[in-house]
Amino acid sequence: MKGTDKKSTPMKGKESPQREQGVRVTEEAELLTFLLAKFPQKNRHNIKSLLRDKQVLVDKKSVTQFNYLLKPEQIVEVKSGKAPQEQRYRDLNIIFEDEYLLVIEKNEGLLSIATEKQKDQNAYSILSGHIKKQDPSNRIFVVHRLDRETSGLMMFAKSEKVQKLLQESWNATIRERTYLAITEGVVKQESGTIETNLVESKALIVYATRNPELGQHAVTHFELMQSNAYFSMLKVNLETGRKHQIRVHMKEIGHPITGDEKYGAKYDPMNRLGLHAWVLSFVHPITGEEHYFETKIPRKFSDLFYVAKKGK
């Protein structure tokens, strides 16, 4: 899976015997709990990064889900190097693939699916080509979308059955969908919830209304991560997944997303929309396993605050 901002520091000399030989499981435990107990020098964030980067092996097989249930006599190993990237294409990386699903990280500027104006070079067409290399009869199916200028995590199904299972049980299946949003101005609240109905106009502009008779119910939760005199970085969790939900809700609280002229932004400091699908966690519709994926924070996002602070 995708790497983290921090590079692994090479160990001097041999690794500890614990890392070379692994740790034997003596009683049932969830993987995250086990790792925190056996590797006290690492915190929860460190452990999740190791899981994300496929550095944790159970009986020689990479495991990424933090609540994987360990059984007695299994051997858990933590490797110092990241697993190789599964597959990298222009504008997207495949970070998980099995016979049922694909999870990717797409770059900003890449369409999720084709439009009337642009048929090629979108996430769907790239992935379709990818799986047809394995078998020309293979197909992929859209589960959800990201706006063209939003980067981050997306999921596709490899069959219509899996697509239907995911879409029909979306709220129960998705454990977490977390975005990073860079907004204009200083957000004063440490956290908050925005709840409105969203309506799309004939001009394809989505707007918020508190009229319960109109539109679709939408709920967005946010937490302030950092801010400077000009911008704020928010951690945003979706309770519902409506079209342009975060973009409209940020406009509603008076802090539009940077680069989002469509929804009231005046500034474009990063030459891109300030929105990134950061974390995706879900229960696999076939295996029942819980998967957790977290990407690194886009460099332009973090640099925006470093540059602003430096310039003071």
ROMIKOL-194272 format. One record per residue (C-alpha): residue number from 1; residue in one letter; x, y, z. Coordinates in steps of 0.1 Angstrom, whole numbers. Each point is the difference from the previous one (the first is absolute). Layout:
// ROMIKOL-194272
(site NUM A (X Y Z))
...
This chain:
// ROMIKOL-194272
(site 1 M (0 0 0))
(site 2 K (10 36 -3))
(site 3 G (29 12 20))
(site 4 T (2 26 28))
(site 5 D (17 33 1))
(site 6 K (27 -12 24))
(site 7 K (26 -22 -15))
(site 8 S (12 -31 19))
(site 9 T (33 5 17))
(site 10 P (24 -28 -8))
(site 11 M (10 -21 31))
(site 12 K (36 -2 8))
(site 13 G (13 -36 3))
(site 14 K (-24 -29 3))
(site 15 E (-37 4 7))
(site 16 S (-11 -13 34))
(site 17 P (-7 -38 2))
(site 18 Q (-36 9 7))
(site 19 R (-3 16 -34))
(site 20 E (20 -28 -18))
(site 21 Q (-18 -29 16))
(site 22 G (-34 15 5))
(site 23 V (-22 -1 30))
(site 24 R (-22 -30 8))
(site 25 V (-36 6 9))
(site 26 T (-10 -17 33))
(site 27 E (-37 11 2))
(site 28 E (-26 15 -23))
(site 29 A (4 37 -5))
(site 30 E (-7 27 -26))
(site 31 L (31 8 -20))
(site 32 L (3 37 10))
(site 33 T (-4 -8 37))
(site 34 F (27 -28 -3))
(site 35 L (24 23 -18))
(site 36 L (-4 28 25))
(site 37 A (7 -24 28))
(site 38 K (30 -17 -16))
(site 39 F (16 31 -15))
(site 40 P (-5 26 28))
(site 41 Q (25 23 -17))
(site 42 K (-26 6 -28))
(site 43 N (-32 20 4))
(site 44 R (-33 -6 -17))
(site 45 H (8 22 -29))
(site 46 N (34 -18 -6))
(site 47 I (-18 -34 1))
(site 48 K (-27 11 -25))
(site 49 S (27 13 -23))
(site 50 L (17 -34 1))
(site 51 L (-32 -17 -8))
(site 52 R (-7 24 -28))
(site 53 D (34 -6 -15))
(site 54 K (-4 -38 2))
(site 55 Q (29 -4 24))
(site 56 V (-20 -22 24))
(site 57 L (0 -38 -8))
(site 58 V (-21 -27 16))
(site 59 D (14 -34 -8))
(site 60 K (20 15 -28))
(site 61 K (-31 17 -16))
(site 62 S (-5 38 -1))
(site 63 V (-29 12 21))
(site 64 T (-13 36 -2))
(site 65 Q (-32 0 21))
(site 66 F (6 12 35))
(site 67 N (-27 -22 16))
(site 68 Y (11 -32 -16))
(site 69 L (-6 -28 26))
(site 70 L (32 -18 9))
(site 71 K (-1 -37 11))
(site 72 P (24 -18 24))
(site 73 E (32 -13 -16))
(site 74 Q (-1 25 -29))
(site 75 I (33 19 -6))
(site 76 V (-1 38 -4))
(site 77 E (29 18 -16))
(site 78 V (7 37 -6))
(site 79 K (23 7 -29))
(site 80 S (21 31 -2))
(site 81 G (-5 6 -37))
(site 82 K (-33 9 -18))
(site 83 A (-16 -26 -23))
(site 84 P (4 8 -37))
(site 85 Q (-27 21 -17))
(site 86 E (-25 -23 -16))
(site 87 Q (-5 19 -32))
(site 88 R (6 36 -10))
(site 89 Y (-16 18 -30))
(site 90 R (1 35 -11))
(site 91 D (-23 20 23))
(site 92 L (-10 -30 22))
(site 93 N (15 -27 22))
(site 94 I (-17 -33 8))
(site 95 I (6 -5 37))
(site 96 F (-22 -31 5))
(site 97 E (-13 -27 -23))
(site 98 D (-16 -33 4))
(site 99 E (-25 -21 -21))
(site 100 Y (-29 22 11))
(site 101 L (12 36 5))
(site 102 L (25 27 -10))
(site 103 V (10 29 23))
(site 104 I (19 28 -17))
(site 105 E (15 34 8))
(site 106 K (-7 24 -29))
(site 107 N (17 33 -7))
(site 108 E (-19 32 -2))
(site 109 G (-10 8 -36))
(site 110 L (-9 -36 -8))
(site 111 L (-37 -7 -7))
(site 112 S (-16 -29 18))
(site 113 I (-19 -11 -31))
(site 114 A (-4 12 -36))
(site 115 T (-21 31 -9))
(site 116 E (-15 11 -33))
(site 117 K (30 22 -6))
(site 118 Q (27 -24 12))
(site 119 K (-3 -37 -6))
(site 120 D (36 -11 7))
(site 121 Q (25 4 27))
(site 122 N (-22 -4 30))
(site 123 A (2 -23 30))
(site 124 Y (-26 -24 -14))
(site 125 S (17 -4 -34))
(site 126 I (35 -4 16))
(site 127 L (-12 -27 23))
(site 128 S (-21 -17 -27))
(site 129 G (32 -3 -20))
(site 130 H (19 -13 30))
(site 131 I (-24 -29 8))
(site 132 K (-4 -9 -37))
(site 133 K (37 -7 -1))
(site 134 Q (-8 -29 23))
(site 135 D (-31 -11 -20))
(site 136 P (-16 18 -29))
(site 137 S (-35 -8 13))
(site 138 N (7 17 34))
(site 139 R (-21 31 9))
(site 140 I (0 26 27))
(site 141 F (-30 18 16))
(site 142 V (-2 34 16))
(site 143 V (-8 0 37))
(site 144 H (4 37 8))
(site 145 R (17 30 -16))
(site 146 L (23 29 8))
(site 147 D (-2 34 -17))
(site 148 R (26 5 -27))
(site 149 E (20 25 21))
(site 150 T (-1 -21 32))
(site 151 S (28 -24 6))
(site 152 G (1 -31 22))
(site 153 L (-16 -34 6))
(site 154 M (-26 -16 -21))
(site 155 M (-14 -36 -2))
(site 156 F (-12 -19 -31))
(site 157 A (-17 -35 -2))
(site 158 K (10 -27 -23))
(site 159 S (-35 -14 -4))
(site 160 E (-35 13 -1))
(site 161 K (-9 -22 30))
(site 162 V (27 16 22))
(site 163 Q (-9 35 -13))
(site 164 K (-36 -6 11))
(site 165 L (10 -14 33))
(site 166 L (20 31 8))
(site 167 Q (-25 25 -12))
(site 168 E (-29 -17 18))
(site 169 S (18 -2 33))
(site 170 W (22 31 -3))
(site 171 N (-7 15 34))
(site 172 A (6 -33 18))
(site 173 T (30 -9 -21))
(site 174 I (20 32 1))
(site 175 R (16 5 34))
(site 176 E (18 33 -8))
(site 177 R (2 25 -28))
(site 178 T (23 28 10))
(site 179 Y (10 29 -22))
(site 180 L (26 28 5))
(site 181 A (-14 34 -10))
(site 182 I (20 32 -3))
(site 183 T (-24 29 5))
(site 184 E (3 38 -3))
(site 185 G (3 19 32))
(site 186 V (4 -10 37))
(site 187 V (-26 -25 11))
(site 188 K (-7 9 37))
(site 189 Q (-18 -32 10))
(site 190 E (21 -29 11))
(site 191 S (-27 -23 -13))
(site 192 G (-35 1 -13))
(site 193 T (-28 -17 -20))
(site 194 I (-18 14 -30))
(site 195 E (-34 -14 -8))
(site 196 T (-21 12 -30))
(site 197 N (-18 -13 -30))
(site 198 L (18 3 -33))
(site 199 V (-17 9 -33))
(site 200 E (15 1 -35))
(site 201 S (-12 28 -23))
(site 202 K (-5 -3 -37))
(site 203 A (33 17 -4))
(site 204 L (16 -29 19))
(site 205 I (8 21 30))
(site 206 V (-7 -17 33))
(site 207 Y (-13 22 28))
(site 208 A (-11 -6 36))
(site 209 T (-34 5 14))
(site 210 R (-15 -8 34))
(site 211 N (-34 -7 -16))
(site 212 P (-6 -37 9))
(site 213 E (-22 -3 -31))
(site 214 L (28 7 -24))
(site 215 G (31 -18 -11))
(site 216 Q (20 -27 18))
(site 217 H (9 0 37))
(site 218 A (37 6 5))
(site 219 V (22 -1 31))
(site 220 T (36 11 2))
(site 221 H (23 -1 31))
(site 222 F (32 19 2))
(site 223 E (30 5 23))
(site 224 L (26 28 -2))
(site 225 M (35 -14 -5))
(site 226 Q (20 32 -5))
(site 227 S (-4 35 -12))
(site 228 N (20 32 -7))
(site 229 A (-11 35 -8))
(site 230 Y (-13 -9 -34))
(site 231 F (-11 -36 -1))
(site 232 S (-12 -30 21))
(site 233 M (5 -37 -4))
(site 234 L (-30 -21 10))
(site 235 K (-6 -37 6))
(site 236 V (-34 -6 -15))
(site 237 N (-21 -32 5))
(site 238 L (-30 -7 -21))
(site 239 E (-31 -15 16))
(site 240 T (-17 2 -34))
(site 241 G (16 1 -35))
(site 242 R (-18 26 -21))
(site 243 K (12 16 -31))
(site 244 H (23 30 8))
(site 245 Q (-9 -4 37))
(site 246 I (32 12 16))
(site 247 R (4 28 -25))
(site 248 V (-35 13 6))
(site 249 H (2 -4 38))
(site 250 M (33 18 3))
(site 251 K (-16 29 -19))
(site 252 E (-29 -1 24))
(site 253 I (22 7 30))
(site 254 G (18 28 -18))
(site 255 H (32 -18 -8))
(site 256 P (0 -13 -36))
(site 257 I (26 -25 -11))
(site 258 T (30 17 -16))
(site 259 G (0 -1 -38))
(site 260 D (-38 -7 0))
(site 261 E (-12 30 -20))
(site 262 K (-33 -18 -7))
(site 263 Y (-9 2 37))
(site 264 G (13 34 10))
(site 265 A (38 -3 3))
(site 266 K (20 31 -7))
(site 267 Y (35 -15 2))
(site 268 D (18 -29 -17))
(site 269 P (33 -2 18))
(site 270 M (8 -36 -10))
(site 271 N (-12 1 -36))
(site 272 R (-24 -28 9))
(site 273 L (-32 -7 20))
(site 274 G (9 -2 37))
(site 275 L (-18 -34 5))
(site 276 H (15 -34 5))
(site 277 A (-16 -34 8))
(site 278 W (24 -9 28))
(site 279 V (-13 -31 18))
(site 280 L (-23 -28 -12))
(site 281 S (-10 -29 23))
(site 282 F (-26 -26 -8))
(site 283 V (-11 -36 6))
(site 284 H (7 -21 -30))
(site 285 P (-34 -11 -15))
(site 286 I (12 -35 -7))
(site 287 T (27 -9 25))
(site 288 G (-14 20 29))
(site 289 E (35 13 8))
(site 290 E (4 36 11))
(site 291 H (24 20 -22))
(site 292 Y (16 33 9))
(site 293 F (17 23 -25))
(site 294 E (17 33 7))
(site 295 T (20 21 -25))
(site 296 K (26 25 7))
(site 297 I (-10 37 4))
(site 298 P (6 17 -34))
(site 299 R (32 20 1))
(site 300 K (-17 31 -14))
(site 301 F (-24 -2 30))
(site 302 S (27 -1 27))
(site 303 D (23 24 -19))
(site 304 L (-27 26 0))
(site 305 F (2 3 38))
(site 306 Y (38 -2 1))
(site 307 V (4 27 -26))
(site 308 A (-26 23 17))
(site 309 K (17 -4 34))
(site 310 K (34 5 -15))
(site 311 G (-12 32 -17))
(site 312 K (-12 16 32))
